Amino acid sequence: MTPARPPRTARVPADLRRQFGRKLRQWFRINGRDLPWRRTRDPYRILVAEVMLQQTQVARVLERYDGFLREFPTLDTVARSRPARVMEAWTGLGYYARARNLHALARTVTSDAGALPSDPARLRQLPGIGAYTAGAVASFAYERRAPLVDTNVGRVLRRVFAPRVDVRTTRGQRTIWAIAEAVLPRTGRATWMHNQALIELGALICTARVARCDACPVSAMCRSAKGQRADRVV
């Protein structure tokens, strides 16, 4: 989910923003999955995970992640390899354009003897990096106060704050990105957990098929959940 333009400003009351963030992070501390890319702040390793996770289930990525990093432990090793070798190591993950983009990105960055930038705007200038991946690398590797919106995060934010927004439209996408930025914690360190928790909540509880409101840490402030409760009363 990518905004066509920079996200507009969204107003979320301060008390609601604080309560939402506090409940969300408390839940994640107890329920967050122990995933290998959550144990590192290495920008390259986080980039590989985020690229693999695009359109691929976590279970499949877990099968391939460590093996890929053993063969390509740094961005430089990707850049120095033949594209066909990177593609071969990507076998089983599908959507091979991601592997081609990763190779092109590696060559772009290492040709200038540089490292992955920490600024989301600069990250977006690299091959294959969209708004979500830029926010993820900035937040998870560099602990920048950066919003990110993928399908899971967008679903959570829409259900909690703006259930009438149509995320299939450009205007709807911009609204959700604006909410994502408005509810960020004050510090980048807290934003790391906040963003991880949003992804986790959408993956495990507030799913596309069913919203498990009884297990959701933010259901008390969720506009969609309140609407469902009102319907049941009627």
Sequence and secondary structure as in RCSB ss.txt:
>XXXX:A:sequence
MTPARPPRTARVPADLRRQFGRKLRQWFRINGRDLPWRRTRDPYRILVAEVMLQQTQVARVLERYDGFLREFPTL
DTVARSRPARVMEAWTGLGYYARARNLHALARTVTSDAGALPSDPARLRQLPGIGAYTAGAVASFAYERRAPLVD
TNVGRVLRRVFAPRVDVRTTRGQRTIWAIAEAVLPRTGRATWMHNQALIELGALICTARVARCDACPVSAMCRSA
KGQRADRVV
>XXXX:A:secstr
   SSS       HHHHHHHHHHHHHHHHHH    GGGS   HHHHHHHHHHHTTS HHHHHHHHHHHHHH  SH
HHHHHS HHHHHHHTTTS  THHHHHHHHHHHHHHHTT    SSHHHHTTSTT  HHHHHHHHHHHH        
HHHHHHHHHHH TT  TTSHHHHHHHHHHHHHT  SSHHHHHHHHHHHHHHHHHTB SS B GGG TTGGG HHH
HHHHHHHH 
